Amino acid sequence: MNDDIYQRIDKDPRFRELVQKRGRFAWLLSLITLALYVSFILLIAFYPQWLGTPISVGSSITRGIPVGVGLIVISFVLTGIYVFRANGEFDRLTNEIVREVNK
C-alpha cells in the first residue's frame, strides 16, 4: 500500500515542482551564505588592516567585530527566510499533494 502511495506522489507533477522549487531556493540561500563567508575570509586574508581599524578614535572595537557579528546575523536571517517559505508555500504544496494522493 505504501509503495503505491509513494509512486503516485513521485509521478505527481506538483511534487516534482515542489522538489525543484525547494532545491533551487535552498541552493540560492546556500550560495549567498557561501559568498558572504568567502568574502569575509578574503577580507581577512588581504585587508586585515581594514578590519583592525577602530570604529572611532579611542574605541577598542574594530571594524571586524560588527562585520563578523553582521555575518552571523545575516546567516540567521537567511535561515529564517527559508523557514518562513518552507512553513508557508512548501508546506501548502506538500499538503495539497498528500490530499490529492489520498483521495
C-alpha positions as CSV (number, residue, x, y, z in Angstrom):
1,M,0.0,0.0,0.0
2,N,2.7,2.5,0.9
3,D,4.6,1.7,-2.3
4,D,1.5,2.7,-4.3
5,I,1.2,6.0,-2.4
6,Y,4.9,6.7,-2.9
7,Q,4.7,6.0,-6.6
8,R,1.6,8.3,-7.0
9,I,3.4,11.1,-5.2
10,D,6.5,10.6,-7.3
11,K,4.5,10.8,-10.5
12,D,2.6,13.9,-9.4
13,P,3.9,17.0,-11.4
14,R,3.3,19.2,-8.4
15,F,5.6,17.1,-6.4
16,R,8.4,17.5,-9.0
17,E,7.7,21.2,-9.0
18,L,7.9,21.3,-5.2
19,V,11.2,19.5,-5.2
20,Q,12.6,21.8,-7.9
21,K,11.5,25.0,-6.1
22,R,12.7,23.9,-2.8
23,G,16.0,22.8,-4.2
24,R,16.6,26.0,-6.2
25,F,15.7,28.1,-3.2
26,A,18.0,26.1,-0.8
27,W,20.9,26.4,-3.3
28,L,20.3,30.1,-3.7
29,L,20.5,30.8,0.0
30,S,23.4,28.4,0.4
31,L,25.3,30.2,-2.4
32,I,24.6,33.6,-0.8
33,T,25.9,32.3,2.6
34,L,28.9,30.8,1.0
35,A,29.7,34.0,-0.9
36,L,29.4,36.1,2.3
37,Y,31.7,33.8,4.3
38,V,34.3,33.5,1.5
39,S,34.2,37.3,1.1
40,F,34.8,37.7,4.8
41,I,37.7,35.2,4.7
42,L,39.2,37.0,1.7
43,L,38.8,40.3,3.6
44,I,40.7,38.8,6.5
45,A,43.4,37.5,4.2
46,F,44.0,40.5,2.0
47,Y,42.9,43.5,4.1
48,P,43.4,42.7,7.7
49,Q,44.4,46.3,8.5
50,W,41.0,47.5,7.4
51,L,39.3,45.0,9.7
52,G,41.7,46.0,12.5
53,T,40.9,49.7,12.3
54,P,38.9,51.0,15.2
55,I,35.4,52.2,14.5
56,S,36.1,55.6,16.1
57,V,39.0,57.4,17.6
58,G,39.8,55.9,21.0
59,S,37.5,52.9,20.5
60,S,38.7,49.4,21.3
61,I,36.0,48.0,18.9
62,T,37.4,47.4,15.4
63,R,35.5,47.1,12.1
64,G,36.0,43.4,12.2
65,I,33.7,42.9,15.2
66,P,30.5,44.4,13.6
67,V,31.3,42.8,10.3
68,G,31.7,39.3,11.9
69,V,28.5,39.8,14.0
70,G,26.7,41.0,10.9
71,L,27.7,37.9,9.0
72,I,26.3,35.7,11.8
73,V,23.1,37.8,11.9
74,I,22.7,37.5,8.1
75,S,23.0,33.7,8.4
76,F,20.2,33.7,11.0
77,V,18.1,35.9,8.7
78,L,18.6,33.7,5.7
79,T,17.7,30.7,7.8
80,G,14.5,32.5,8.9
81,I,13.7,33.3,5.3
82,Y,14.0,29.6,4.4
83,V,11.9,28.5,7.4
84,F,9.2,31.1,6.6
85,R,8.9,29.9,3.0
86,A,9.1,26.3,4.0
87,N,6.4,26.6,6.5
88,G,4.2,28.6,4.0
89,E,4.5,27.8,0.4
90,F,6.3,24.4,0.6
91,D,4.1,23.0,3.3
92,R,1.0,24.2,1.4
93,L,2.1,22.4,-1.7
94,T,3.0,19.3,0.3
95,N,-0.4,19.2,1.9
96,E,-2.2,19.6,-1.4
97,I,-0.2,16.7,-2.9
98,V,-0.9,14.4,0.0
99,R,-4.6,15.3,0.0
100,E,-4.8,14.6,-3.7
101,V,-2.9,11.3,-3.5
102,N,-5.0,10.0,-0.6
103,K,-8.3,10.5,-2.5
